Each structure stands twice: as C-alpha cells, then as structure tokens.
Amino acid sequence: MKKHQALLDILPDHVVGNRDFMIFGHFLEHFHRQIYGGIYDPGSHLADENGFRRDVIEALRKIKTPVIRWPGGCFVSAYPWKKGVGQRVPYYDKAWRVEEPNSFGTDELVAFCREVGAAPFICTNAGTGAPEDMSDWVEYCNLDIGEWAALRRANGHDKPYNVRYWSIGNENYGAWEMGAKTADEWARLVLESAKMMKRVDHTIELAIASIPDLDWNATVLRQAGDLLDWVSIHGYWSRASDAGVFEQGYDNIVARAFEPEERIVTVKHILGSLGYLGKLRIAFDEWNLRGWCHPNFMSFGAADHALMDANDINSNYNMADAVFTACFLNSCLRHCDVVGMANFSPAVNTVGAIFTHADGIVLRPTYHVFDLFTNHTYEEIVHSALATPEFEVESSDGQATSVPYLDAVVTRDSTTGAIGVSLVNLHGDDAIPCRIRGFGASAYGGATLRTLNGQSVDAYNDIDQADAVSISTSQLAFDDASDFSIECPPHSVTVLNLN
C-alpha cells in the first residue's frame, strides 16, 4: 500500500448484523433555548397552531428523527411532571436556577413527537421523585383506567399515548445530580421503580442511568437487571469553560474520535461478564463532542445565565464536530449487536444540530452528518476490512496520539442489495485515496458520492453563511474493473452509494 492510500475490502454477502435506526435519535432538555425559543415558540411567526416551530419540525423530519429523549438531563431530577399537565403555573427550576415557564409538558412532548414522526422517550425523576411518581407517569401516558388516565382524558387526550421507551433517572450516579445515589441505593430505587412501572404497563422498555464501571453495574443489575431492557450511558468529550469558551483545535478533537467506541466496548464487556449481553442493550442517550456551557453548575453561588448565550455562537461548531459525529455513528454501526439507541445532545440550540433565530434556522455541520447517515446508509452491516495509514496529533494533554486517516463502515439494503459506504477522512490537511474492492464493481451501474465538507477545519454555518459547510454530490461511472478508487478530501465525511 502506498503512503497515504487506504484499501477497503468489502464482502457484501457477509452480513454481520442489522442496525437499529434508533441510533439516530435526539435529545431535548429544559435548558437555555432548547424548548422555549427553540422547538416551542408560540409568539413566533414561524410557529404552528400548537406553538411548535414549523421549520424545526421540517428539519427533524428530513433526517428521519426516530426517537426524542425528554425532559432531561439534570433538569428532570427535580421535575414535578404532575405540575406540567392540565392547568400550569411557572415554578423555580432547581437544576438550572431559572423560572420554568411550564407551558411545555408531557402532552406537548407527545404532540411534538407525533409531528416529527419520532417516538417519545421519557426520562423520569429519580432525584426528588419516587417510584409511585414514575409509575403514575406511565399510567397517565399509557392506560385507559385509573386516576391519571382520567386526568389525561380530562386534559383533552382520550386515547392512551402508548409511550414505549422510559428511563429511570438521569445521572444519579454523579455528585452533581439532585438525588445522587450510591450503587446500593440506586439498585434498590431502580428495582422498586421498575416493578411499579412494569405493573402499570408490562410492554414498556426501561433504561437505567449507568456508568462504564463493573462494580456499579454488578450491584444494580444483580438486583434489578431482569426488569430492565437498556443501560443508559452518556458522553461529552470537550468541555466548555465557565467563562463560556469552547475548545477549538482540530487535532485535539480528532485525537478523541474513537473514545466513544472504547466506552461502548467497555460496557459491552461489562454486560458480557455479568451475563446480560444479548439481554440488555446500550442506549447512548446523551452524547456530543461538546459539553454544554452551564457556568457555576457545580457551585452554590449565583448562576451567570448570560454566559449560557455562548452556546449560541455558531462558529464554535465546525468540521471537527462533523468528523467526530460521523466517527461516533460509525462506531454505533460497528457495534450494532449491542448499541440499539443513541440520542444526540441536544437536537436544537445549545450545542445542537439545529440553531433557531427569529427568522429561521441554521443547520450546523452535525445536522448534515445525520442527513447523510439517515438517508443514504442501509440497515444491514456487512463485513469489511480497512487498511489505512495513520498520522500523529498532539492531544490537549500534550501526548502524541496516532489517529487513522480513514474510518469506514459498509452497509447494505436487504431488499435491493444497494451498498452504502460511510467514509471519514480525519486528517485536517491531506486528502487520501481509497481503493475499494471485493464486491464486483462491474455488477453495479455506478456510484453516487455525497461529501460533507467546508473550506477548512474551522468552517461553520451561520445566519449569513448558511452553506459554508454543505453536502456536494457527484457521480462515478464504472468500467469492467472489479474495483475502483475514490479520493476522500481532508476533514470530510463521504457516503458512497452503489446501486
């Protein structure tokens, strides 16, 4: 293999697994402008009769958003859901230390998900809440009978919502979370909550907040594992400072591009060692390259809410974000046997894929990654072998790290046999040719290449430059050869479709 050339061998008839489309999910929290001024803005000329932003709904439909996790996040650990249905009054949100308008609750979430075409995934309050509160919430959403079902009907919603996906708590393992628990305390609460929730509706699927730690999971799963369906893990790999400064530096970021996969493998091994591999799946239900800017969150002093506006600076989100996001999704595809759901955090505003403003939206680079993967990859993961050179970068801690030039996953349409190859060039400056062979190119009529890129690693989209990072499309014709080569531009995400 020549220097700076990659080789991808494909075995299209060797299916290694099927993806779950839920890995392309999203997350929304009552934080800053995600709900109010984000998806829900009744005073906007862009809102529909329910107060939902029509442009946001259209954008989420385009990327076929399959599931939306809500309402938190740290917010949920003090969320009184019963105050968020029927007659409402604002209240003080102890998580983010602001007044919660409380005009967006369970009924609005379900209505919004229906407009988008997504399944609701409700995270319950395991902080200040109790098992009865959680099971009452299931009753409100899913039953025909009982006090809380009657309240739903009184609120104008006669038929049950049939919410399938539920989570017991958020990050209750962490000292920052209201209602933080030890492993033993958490195991007991999970057991009692799961019992009550599944006695209300045994068809629901339950996730629990977890960490990639053997002892923690052993304690919880030995007590409650048989009542669960998912273990929930979270990950952010680049933190914003309390001064509202987001880390830049492309090399620092690509040095971490495969850390999410390492976390998946760790949890997979933990599940296997405890006898739950194949019984429980991973829901990576909060993830993003960038953590949110929430100054003084860990302190008890006054919160500086003005600094949260740093989340809205679109130049923070560039091709580094796109490359990291594509590598994350490739990792989920590679581990489709255990990763069944993932929720990009968040969908709208903060560090999300969509930015809203008074006159429209901006689609950040990460949005276009979802466009490529949801619309142009397929359900079957087929065997492939990638040989790629590596390059060295210096990570933020000053350590030299080897990073592959190229990351790739091959998918196939089970009905038509069409092939979709997702290729990520992680190098910031160099293009890399990739020779693709083993599938019989002459059997296909040609290929379509869709490449997401910008002029530099720092390229970003904003109100006045909405397409600085965008997808370009080109066609590739085949001769009688059994293989072919394409060139992957620097800092790019490409999906190649063979039809």
Buried (B, 14 or more C-beta within 10 A) or exposed (E): EEEBBBBBBBBBEEBBBBBBBBBBBBBBBBBBBBBBBBBBBBEBEBBEEEBBBEBBBEBBEBBBBBBBBBBBBBBBBBBEBBBBBEEBEEBEBBBBBBEBBBBBBBBBBBBBBEBBEBBBBBBBBBBBBBBEBBBBBBBBBBBEEEEBBBBBEEBEBEEBBBBBBBBBBBBBBEEEBBBBBEBEEBBBBBBBBBEBBBEBBEEBBBBBBBBBBEEBBBBBBEBBBEBBBBBBBBBBBBEBEBEBEBBBBBBBBBBBBBBBBEBBBBBBEBBEEBEBBEEBBBBBBBBBBBBBBBBBBEEEEEBEBEBBEBBBBBEBBBBBBBBBBBBBBBBBBBBBBBBBBBBBBBBBBBBBBBBBBEEEBBBBBBBBBBBBBBEBBBBBBBBBEBBBBEBEBEBEEEEEBEBBBBBBBBBBBEEEBBBBBBBBBBBBEBBBBBBBBBBBBEEBEEBBBBBBBBEBBBBBBBEEEBEBBBBEEEEBEBEEEEBBBBBBBBBBBBBBBBE
